[in-house]
Amino acid sequence: MLIACVVFSSFVDVQKDKVLVATFQGVDDNDRYEFEDEDENIVLFDEINEEVEIDLEDEDYIGVTFTITWDEYELENEEVEESEGENEVIETEIANIKIKRILKLVIKK
């Protein structure tokens, strides 16, 4: 329970600027893009803007640190599953992503 609160607090703080430097961890079981910041907080993104040229489906980007800018949007009623009820659902979309540094060296033959 304490861990969930810490992650939530960190996530809220990050949203204020909507810019984050974090290391890509891969795509989770719910098809969200998972990043870890320098404080080891996990940040998830639901979508990537179609104008972004980096393909995070490529596993070669796992372990690469990015500077990420994102947008938030509220899902329309027809997009919200019935199980989610009347609660407001906010999704996040990566608007821009740039490689900050590469933490691993990949040598391909």
ROSE-4610 file (N, C-alpha, C; in Angstrom, 1 decimal, always signed):
// ROSE-4610
residu = [M/M/M/L/L/L/I/I/I/A/A/A/C/C/C/V/V/V/V/V/V/F/F/F/S/S/S/S/S/S/F/F/F/V/V/V/D/D/D/V/V/V/Q/Q/Q/K/K/K/D/D/D/K/K/K/V/V/V/L/L/L/V/V/V/A/A/A/T/T/T/F/F/F/Q/Q/Q/G/G/G/V/V/V/D/D/D/D/D/D/N/N/N/D/D/D/R/R/R/Y/Y/Y/E/E/E/F/F/F/E/E/E/D/D/D/E/E/E/D/D/D/E/E/E/N/N/N/I/I/I/V/V/V/L/L/L/F/F/F/D/D/D/E/E/E/I/I/I/N/N/N/E/E/E/E/E/E/V/V/V/E/E/E/I/I/I/D/D/D/L/L/L/E/E/E/D/D/D/E/E/E/D/D/D/Y/Y/Y/I/I/I/G/G/G/V/V/V/T/T/T/F/F/F/T/T/T/I/I/I/T/T/T/W/W/W/D/D/D/E/E/E/Y/Y/Y/E/E/E/L/L/L/E/E/E/N/N/N/E/E/E/E/E/E/V/V/V/E/E/E/E/E/E/S/S/S/E/E/E/G/G/G/E/E/E/N/N/N/E/E/E/V/V/V/I/I/I/E/E/E/T/T/T/E/E/E/I/I/I/A/A/A/N/N/N/I/I/I/K/K/K/I/I/I/K/K/K/R/R/R/I/I/I/L/L/L/K/K/K/L/L/L/V/V/V/I/I/I/K/K/K/K/K/K]
num = [1/1/1/2/2/2/3/3/3/4/4/4/5/5/5/6/6/6/7/7/7/8/8/8/9/9/9/10/10/10/11/11/11/12/12/12/13/13/13/14/14/14/15/15/15/16/16/16/17/17/17/18/18/18/19/19/19/20/20/20/21/21/21/22/22/22/23/23/23/24/24/24/25/25/25/26/26/26/27/27/27/28/28/28/29/29/29/30/30/30/31/31/31/32/32/32/33/33/33/34/34/34/35/35/35/36/36/36/37/37/37/38/38/38/39/39/39/40/40/40/41/41/41/42/42/42/43/43/43/44/44/44/45/45/45/46/46/46/47/47/47/48/48/48/49/49/49/50/50/50/51/51/51/52/52/52/53/53/53/54/54/54/55/55/55/56/56/56/57/57/57/58/58/58/59/59/59/60/60/60/61/61/61/62/62/62/63/63/63/64/64/64/65/65/65/66/66/66/67/67/67/68/68/68/69/69/69/70/70/70/71/71/71/72/72/72/73/73/73/74/74/74/75/75/75/76/76/76/77/77/77/78/78/78/79/79/79/80/80/80/81/81/81/82/82/82/83/83/83/84/84/84/85/85/85/86/86/86/87/87/87/88/88/88/89/89/89/90/90/90/91/91/91/92/92/92/93/93/93/94/94/94/95/95/95/96/96/96/97/97/97/98/98/98/99/99/99/100/100/100/101/101/101/102/102/102/103/103/103/104/104/104/105/105/105/106/106/106/107/107/107/108/108/108/109/109/109]
x = [+0.8/+0.0/+0.9/+1.9/+2.8/+3.5/+3.9/+4.5/+3.6/+2.3/+1.4/+1.2/+1.2/+1.1/+2.3/+3.5/+4.7/+4.7/+4.3/+4.3/+3.3/+2.1/+1.1/+1.6/+2.2/+2.6/+3.7/+4.6/+5.6/+5.0/+4.0/+3.4/+2.7/+2.0/+1.3/+2.3/+3.4/+4.4/+5.0/+5.2/+5.8/+4.8/+3.5/+2.5/+2.4/+2.9/+2.8/+3.6/+4.8/+5.6/+5.3/+4.8/+4.5/+5.8/+6.9/+8.2/+8.9/+9.5/+10.1/+11.3/+12.4/+13.5/+13.5/+13.4/+13.2/+13.7/+14.0/+14.5/+13.4/+13.4/+12.3/+12.5/+11.4/+11.5/+10.8/+10.0/+9.3/+7.8/+7.1/+5.6/+5.0/+4.1/+3.5/+2.4/+1.8/+0.8/-0.5/-0.6/-1.8/-1.5/-0.4/+0.1/+0.4/+0.8/+1.2/+2.8/+3.3/+4.7/+5.3/+6.2/+6.6/+8.0/+8.2/+9.4/+9.7/+11.0/+11.4/+12.3/+11.9/+12.7/+13.9/+14.7/+15.9/+15.6/+14.4/+14.0/+13.4/+13.5/+12.9/+11.4/+10.7/+9.3/+8.9/+7.9/+7.4/+6.3/+6.5/+5.5/+5.0/+3.7/+3.1/+2.4/+2.6/+1.9/+1.0/-0.2/-1.2/-0.9/-0.5/-0.4/+0.8/+1.1/+2.2/+1.6/+1.8/+1.4/+1.9/+1.1/+1.5/+2.6/+2.9/+4.0/+5.4/+5.4/+6.6/+7.3/+8.6/+9.3/+9.9/+10.1/+10.7/+9.7/+10.0/+9.1/+9.4/+8.7/+9.0/+8.6/+8.0/+7.7/+9.0/+10.1/+11.4/+12.1/+12.4/+13.0/+14.4/+15.0/+16.3/+16.3/+15.2/+15.0/+14.9/+14.8/+14.7/+16.1/+16.1/+17.3/+17.8/+17.2/+17.6/+16.8/+17.5/+16.9/+16.4/+15.2/+14.6/+14.1/+14.0/+13.3/+11.9/+10.9/+9.5/+8.6/+7.8/+6.8/+5.5/+4.5/+3.2/+2.0/+0.9/-0.4/-1.4/-2.4/-3.4/-4.7/-5.6/-6.9/-7.9/-9.1/-10.2/-10.9/-11.1/-11.8/-13.3/-13.8/-15.2/-16.0/-17.3/-18.1/-18.1/-18.2/-18.3/-17.0/-15.9/-14.6/-14.3/-15.1/-14.9/-15.7/-15.0/-15.7/-16.7/-17.8/-18.8/-18.3/-17.3/-16.8/-16.1/-15.8/-15.1/-16.2/-17.4/-18.5/-18.5/-18.9/-19.0/-17.7/-16.7/-15.5/-14.8/-14.2/-13.4/-12.2/-11.9/-10.8/-9.8/-8.6/-7.6/-6.6/-6.3/-5.2/-4.1/-2.9/-1.7/-1.2/-0.7/-0.2/+1.2/+2.2/+3.5/+3.4/+3.7/+3.6/+5.0/+6.1/+7.4/+8.3/+9.3/+10.3/+11.6/+12.7/+14.0/+15.0/+15.9/+16.9/+17.8/+17.9/+18.7/+20.1/+20.1/+21.4/+21.1/+22.0/+21.9/+22.7/+22.1/+22.7/+23.3/+23.1/+23.6/+24.2/+25.1/+25.8/+25.3/+24.8/+24.3/+25.2/+25.9/+26.7/+26.0/+25.7/+25.0/+26.0/+26.0/+27.0/+26.3]
y = [-1.2/+0.0/+1.3/+1.3/+2.4/+2.6/+1.6/+1.7/+2.3/+1.9/+2.5/+4.0/+4.4/+5.8/+6.6/+6.0/+6.7/+6.8/+5.8/+5.8/+6.8/+6.9/+7.8/+9.2/+9.5/+10.9/+11.3/+10.4/+10.8/+11.0/+10.2/+10.3/+11.7/+12.1/+13.4/+14.5/+14.4/+15.5/+15.6/+14.5/+14.4/+15.1/+14.9/+15.4/+17.0/+17.6/+19.1/+19.7/+19.1/+19.7/+19.0/+17.7/+16.9/+16.7/+16.7/+16.3/+15.4/+14.4/+13.4/+12.8/+12.6/+11.8/+10.5/+9.4/+8.1/+7.0/+5.8/+4.7/+3.8/+3.4/+2.5/+1.1/+0.5/-0.8/-1.8/-1.4/-2.3/-2.0/-2.9/-2.8/-3.8/-3.3/-4.2/-5.1/-5.9/-6.8/-6.1/-4.8/-4.1/-3.2/-3.5/-2.7/-1.2/-1.0/+0.4/+0.4/+1.6/+1.8/+2.2/+1.3/+1.5/+2.1/+3.1/+3.8/+3.9/+3.9/+4.1/+5.4/+6.2/+7.5/+7.2/+8.3/+8.1/+7.8/+8.0/+7.6/+6.3/+5.5/+4.2/+4.1/+5.2/+5.2/+4.8/+4.0/+3.5/+4.4/+4.8/+5.7/+5.0/+4.9/+4.2/+5.2/+5.0/+5.7/+4.8/+5.3/+4.5/+4.5/+5.6/+5.7/+6.5/+6.4/+7.2/+8.0/+9.3/+10.1/+9.5/+9.5/+8.9/+9.7/+10.9/+11.7/+11.3/+10.6/+10.1/+9.1/+9.3/+8.4/+7.2/+7.3/+6.1/+5.1/+3.8/+2.7/+1.9/+2.2/+1.6/+0.1/-0.4/-1.8/-2.6/-1.9/-2.5/-2.7/-3.9/-4.2/-3.6/-3.2/-2.6/-1.3/-0.7/+0.5/+0.3/-1.0/-1.3/-0.9/-0.2/+0.3/+1.6/+2.2/+3.5/+4.6/+5.7/+6.8/+7.8/+8.3/+9.3/+10.5/+11.6/+12.8/+12.7/+12.7/+12.4/+13.6/+14.1/+15.1/+14.4/+14.6/+13.9/+14.8/+14.3/+15.0/+14.1/+14.6/+13.9/+14.2/+13.2/+13.4/+12.5/+13.0/+12.2/+11.4/+10.1/+9.2/+9.6/+9.5/+9.7/+8.6/+8.8/+7.8/+6.5/+6.5/+5.2/+4.5/+5.2/+4.5/+3.8/+4.2/+3.7/+2.4/+1.4/+0.1/+0.2/-0.6/-0.5/-0.8/-1.6/-2.0/-0.8/+0.3/+1.4/+2.4/+2.2/+3.0/+4.4/+5.3/+6.8/+7.6/+6.9/+7.6/+8.2/+9.4/+10.0/+9.2/+8.9/+8.1/+9.0/+9.2/+10.0/+9.1/+9.2/+8.5/+9.4/+8.8/+9.6/+9.2/+10.1/+9.9/+10.6/+9.8/+10.4/+11.3/+12.6/+13.6/+13.7/+13.6/+13.7/+12.9/+12.3/+11.5/+11.6/+11.9/+12.0/+11.2/+10.5/+9.8/+10.7/+10.4/+11.2/+10.6/+9.3/+8.5/+7.0/+6.3/+4.9/+4.2/+3.3/+2.7/+1.3/+0.9/-0.4/-0.3/-1.2/-1.2/-2.5/-2.4/-3.5/-3.7/-4.8/-5.1/-6.1/-5.8/-6.7/-7.2/-8.5/-9.0/-9.1]
z = [+0.0/+0.0/+0.0/+0.8/+0.8/-0.5/-1.1/-2.4/-3.5/-3.5/-4.4/-4.2/-2.9/-2.6/-3.1/-3.0/-3.4/-4.9/-5.6/-7.1/-7.5/-6.9/-7.3/-7.1/-5.9/-5.6/-6.7/-7.0/-8.0/-9.3/-9.7/-11.0/-11.1/-10.0/-10.0/-10.2/-9.5/-9.6/-11.0/-11.6/-13.0/-13.9/-13.8/-14.7/-14.7/-13.7/-13.7/-14.8/-15.2/-16.2/-17.6/-17.5/-18.7/-19.5/-18.8/-19.4/-18.4/-18.9/-18.1/-18.7/-17.9/-18.4/-17.7/-18.5/-18.0/-19.0/-18.4/-19.2/-19.6/-20.9/-21.4/-20.9/-20.3/-19.8/-20.6/-21.6/-22.5/-22.5/-23.1/-23.2/-22.2/-21.3/-20.3/-20.8/-20.0/-20.4/-20.9/-20.6/-21.0/-22.2/-22.9/-24.1/-23.8/-22.5/-22.2/-22.2/-22.5/-22.6/-21.2/-20.7/-19.3/-19.3/-18.5/-18.3/-16.8/-16.4/-15.1/-15.0/-14.0/-13.8/-12.9/-12.7/-11.9/-10.5/-10.0/-8.6/-8.5/-9.7/-9.8/-9.7/-10.1/-10.2/-11.6/-11.7/-13.0/-13.5/-14.7/-15.4/-16.7/-16.8/-18.0/-18.9/-20.2/-21.2/-22.1/-22.4/-23.1/-24.6/-25.2/-26.6/-27.0/-28.3/-28.9/-30.1/-30.1/-31.3/-32.6/-33.6/-34.9/-35.5/-35.1/-35.7/-35.0/-33.9/-33.3/-34.2/-34.5/-35.4/-34.7/-33.4/-32.7/-32.4/-32.8/-32.6/-31.4/-30.3/-29.0/-29.0/-30.1/-30.2/-30.4/-30.9/-31.2/-29.8/-29.5/-28.2/-28.1/-29.1/-29.0/-28.2/-28.0/-27.2/-25.7/-25.3/-23.9/-23.3/-22.2/-21.6/-22.0/-23.0/-23.5/-22.7/-22.4/-21.7/-22.6/-22.4/-23.3/-22.5/-23.2/-22.7/-23.4/-22.6/-23.1/-22.7/-23.7/-23.5/-23.9/-23.1/-23.3/-23.1/-23.6/-23.5/-22.8/-22.1/-21.5/-22.2/-22.2/-22.8/-22.0/-22.0/-21.3/-22.4/-22.0/-23.0/-23.1/-24.3/-24.5/-23.9/-23.5/-22.9/-23.6/-24.9/-25.7/-25.6/-25.3/-25.2/-23.9/-22.9/-21.5/-21.4/-20.9/-20.7/-19.6/-19.7/-18.6/-17.3/-17.1/-15.8/-15.1/-15.9/-15.3/-14.7/-15.0/-14.4/-14.9/-14.0/-14.4/-14.1/-13.6/-13.3/-14.5/-14.3/-15.4/-15.7/-17.0/-17.4/-18.2/-17.7/-18.4/-18.9/-20.2/-20.9/-21.2/-21.4/-21.7/-23.0/-23.8/-25.1/-25.2/-25.6/-25.8/-27.0/-26.8/-27.9/-28.6/-27.9/-28.4/-27.6/-28.2/-27.4/-28.1/-27.4/-27.9/-27.1/-27.7/-27.0/-26.2/-24.9/-24.0/-23.9/-23.6/-23.6/-23.7/-24.2/-24.4/-23.3/-22.6/-21.4/-21.8/-23.0/-23.4/-24.8/-25.0/-26.3/-27.0/-28.2/-28.9/-30.2/-30.3/-31.5/-32.3/-33.5/-34.4/-35.4/-35.7/-36.7/-38.0]
